[in-house]
Amino acid sequence: MGAQAHAVFLEHMSADLAAGGIDLAELVPDDIARMAELTRVHRDARLDSTDVSVIALAERLGATQVATLDHRDNVVRPRHCAALILLP
């Protein structure tokens, strides 16, 4: 979507965080192990660390909606749902 769309997305995320409308989650060791597993299993998809971290966190937290501009996250089917709903 380009740098401008990315900047606008981050500005909205910042405002939503400040207003308490979005929660941030930290990676834990099990998430990183799952990220490595996803990277190996889906090596042909060329997922980067950000892609697999979104999936690992969503699985651990039971989240079905994630805020991202990178729609490669829908290449992988998470363990806890049929597919992630990507926002915006």
C-alpha positions in Angstrom: 0.0 0.0 0.0 3.0 2.3 0.2 4.7 4.4 2.8 1.9 7.0 3.0 -0.7 4.3 3.9 1.7 2.7 6.4 2.3 6.1 8.1 -1.4 6.8 8.3 -2.0 3.3 9.7 0.7 3.8 12.4 -0.8 7.2 13.3 -4.2 5.7 13.8 -2.7 2.8 15.8 -0.9 5.4 18.0 -4.1 7.3 18.7 -6.1 4.0 19.4 -3.3 2.9 21.8 -3.4 6.2 23.6 -7.2 6.0 23.9 -7.1 2.4 25.2 -8.8 1.0 22.2 -5.9 -1.4 21.3 -3.8 -3.7 23.4 -0.2 -4.5 22.7 1.2 -7.9 23.6 4.8 -8.9 24.2 6.4 -12.0 22.7 7.2 -14.8 25.1 9.6 -17.7 24.5 6.8 -20.1 23.4 5.8 -17.5 20.8 9.3 -17.4 19.4 9.4 -21.2 19.2 6.1 -21.1 17.3 7.4 -18.4 15.0 10.4 -20.7 14.1 7.9 -23.6 13.4 5.7 -21.4 11.2 8.8 -20.2 9.3 9.9 -23.7 8.6 6.5 -25.1 7.7 5.7 -22.2 5.4 9.2 -21.6 4.0 7.8 -21.1 0.4 5.6 -18.2 1.6 8.7 -16.2 2.5 7.1 -15.0 5.8 9.3 -12.6 7.8 9.5 -12.3 11.6 6.7 -9.8 11.7 4.3 -12.0 9.8 4.9 -15.1 12.0 4.9 -13.0 15.2 1.4 -11.8 14.4 0.2 -15.4 13.9 1.9 -16.7 17.0 0.5 -13.9 19.2 -3.0 -14.3 17.8 -2.9 -18.0 18.5 -1.7 -17.6 22.1 -4.2 -14.8 22.8 -7.1 -16.3 21.0 -7.4 -13.2 18.8 -9.2 -13.6 15.5 -8.8 -9.9 14.4 -5.4 -8.3 14.0 -4.4 -4.9 12.7 -1.9 -5.2 9.9 -1.3 -3.9 6.4 0.5 -7.1 5.4 -2.0 -9.6 4.0 0.6 -12.4 3.8 -0.6 -13.2 7.3 -3.6 -14.9 5.8 -1.4 -17.4 3.9 -1.2 -19.4 7.2 -4.1 -21.0 8.9 -3.8 -20.4 12.6 -4.4 -23.2 15.1 -7.3 -21.5 16.8 -9.5 -20.3 13.9 -10.1 -20.8 10.2 -8.4 -17.5 9.3 -7.5 -14.2 10.8 -9.6 -11.2 10.1 -7.1 -8.5 9.0 -7.8 -4.9 10.0 -8.1 -2.3 8.5 
